[in-house]
């Protein structure tokens, strides 16, 4: 008798913090501190992992939190210098001297300018978009709720003679419809609810991290040339709670 061979394989991704660097943020349009991370990938067979290999670096702007990805063998990644010995109390120019002295002396205003504030709002709006959020929990919850409800509904319709099928078929068909409809409804609801909650959380974190007020962000939003509907909704919710 032939015994089927099942091979379990896959990979694991890990992120390692490697320090700070100074560079120009394309969104803020000025030099900012960036937190640096290494991305590692290790393949496994039967959960026995092999040697991890670098698959790139991720740099995150400390102000607007826009992320930049660098390929592991790119010239930019090879020339990148990071330091673990810098803290925000040391100031931006101390980081420039340690990691990117070619930038020269960088002016550091006491308060962020309008371009920085708009960059922050753009970044939050982008990260809070429901179209970029995973929704497995919402799908599972919707299926769990929709299946029994529609199964019972199909059963009731069968008893009333409105389906043309017997009770078991009607219940099965109703449950299957509920499974699909519930999954879709759960997917939509979870994404939008999570987006709303996430925009509020990121706005609060940004205000605390950068010593900003709600009114400062509201005034900055009025100068944005387009629409930032997710961050606008978050600001509205925060203002209502204030």
N, C-alpha and C positions, 0 to 999 in steps of 0.2 A: 504494500500500500504506500502510495506517495504521500509524504508529509510536506505540506506547504511551508515554505520558509518566509518568515515575516521579518523584514529589516526595518528597524526603527532608527531614523536619522533626522537630522535637523540642524539648527544653529542657534546660537545665543548671542545677543548684542549687549555690550556693556559700555558704559560711559564713565570716563575717569577725569576728574577735575585736575588740571595741570597749572592753574594759576591765572595771571592777568597779563594783558598786553594793551598798549595804546595804539590806536589806529583811527582813521577817519571813518565815521559812520555815514554811509550813503543816504540814509534816511534822515538823520539829524543834520547832515551836511556840515559836520564839524568833528574835531577830534574828541573821542570819548574813550573811556576805559571799557575794555571788553574782557569778559570772563572766558577762559579757554578750556575746552574739553577735548579729550581724545575719544574716538569711537573705536571699539574693538569688536571683532567678530570671531567666534570659535565654532567650528563644525563639530557635530557629535554623532556617534553611532552607538545605539543602545545607551544613550546618555553618558557616554564616556567622551569627554571633551578633548579635542586636540589643542594644539597651540593657538593662542589668540593672535590675530593679525589686525593691524591698524587699517581701518577703512576710511579714515579721514579725520578732520578736526572740525569742531563746531565752535564758533565764537559768538558770544551774545553781548550786545550793547548793554551797558549797565544802566543807561537812562531809558531808552525806548524799548529795550529787550528784543530788538530785531536780531535774528540769528543769521550767521553767514557760514556756509559750508565750504571747506577747503579739501580738495582731493589730496590723498596722502603723498603723491609724488609730484605735486605741482610746485612750481618755483615759489609761490607765495607761502605754501605750507612749509617748505624747507627753510625759508628765510625767517619764519615766524619765531620770535623770541618771547617767552613767557616767564614770569617770575612769581614765586609763591611768597616772597618776602614783602610785597607791597600791601598796604591797607588804604582805605579811602581817606583816613586821617592824614596820610602822607601827602595827598594832593595829586592832581593829574600830572603836573610837570615832573614830579618825582618818578612816576610811571613811564613817562615819555623818555626820560634820561636812561632808565634801566632797560627798556625794551625797544624803543624806536626813536633814537636821538636825532635821526634825520628830519623829524618833524619840526625840530627847533622849539623855541619857547612858545607855549600855547596860552593865549589869553583865557582866563577863567572868570567869567562874570559871576556875580553873587547869585543871580537868579537865572533860570533857563529862559531863553528867548522864545519868541512865537514859533519859529521853525522847529525847535526842539519839542515844544508842547504839541504841535500838530503831528510830528513824527510819533510821539508817544500815543496819541489818540488813534492814528492810522494803524499802528502796531497792535493795539488792543482790539480794534475793530476787526482786523484781519484774523487774529487768533481766536476771537469769540464767534467767528462765523459758524453757524450750524452746519454748513456744508463741509466743513473740515473736521468735524467732531465725530468720533466713533459712537455708535449707538447700540451695541450688542445687548446691553442691559435693558434698554427700552424695547427692543424687538422681542426678547425673551419674556419680559413682563406682559407685553401686549398679547403674545401668543398664549401665555398662561391664562390670561383673563378672557380673551376672545373665544378660545376653543370650547370651554364648557358652556358659556352663555349661548353661543350660536347652536351648540349641540342640543341644548334644552329647547331653544326656539324652534329648531327643526322638528324635534319630537312633538312639541305642542301643535305645530302646523299639520303634522301627520295625523294626530288625533282628531283635528278639526276637518280632516279630509281635504286640505288645501294644497297638498304636495303631489299627490298621485303615486307616492311610494309608501312602502311599509315603514314602521317606526324605526327599525334599525338603520335602514338606508337613509332615511331623512335625518336621523341623528348624526350619522357619519358625515353626510354631505354638509349639514350645518356646522359640525365641528371643524371640517376641513376649510370651509369658508371663513369661520371665525379664526382659525389658525393663521390664514393668510391676511385677512383684514386686520386682525389684532396686531400682527407683526408690523404691518405698514403703519397703523395708527400709533403704535408704541414707538416706532422708529422716528416718526415725525414729532410726536409730543416730547420725547426724551431729548432730541436734538435742540428743539427750541427752548425748552425749560432749562437745559444745561447751558445753552448759549446765554440766556438771561442771567443765570446765576454766575457764570464764569466772567461775564463782562463786569458785573458788580465787584466780584472778588479781585479781579485784576486792577480795576480802578482804585479800590481801597489800598491794595498793596503798593501801587505806583505812588499814590499820595503820601503814604507813610514813608516809603523809601526815599522819595525826592523832596519831602517837606512841602507838598503842594496842597492847596485848598480846593474844595469843590468848585467854588466860584471862579478860581483861576482857570480850571479846565473848561468850565461852561463858557467863559468869555473867549477862550482860545477856539472852541468849537465853532463859534459864530463867524470866525475868520476863515474857516475851511471852505475852499471853493466848491466842493461837491457835497455828497451826503455820506455820513458815517452812521448808518442806522443802528448798528448793534451797540456801539459805544454811546450814541445818543440816548438809546433806551436805558442803558446802564446808568447814565448820569441822571436821567429823569427819575429812575427808581431810587437812587441815592438821595436826590433832593426831596423826594416824597417821604423818605425815612428820617430825614434830618429834623 
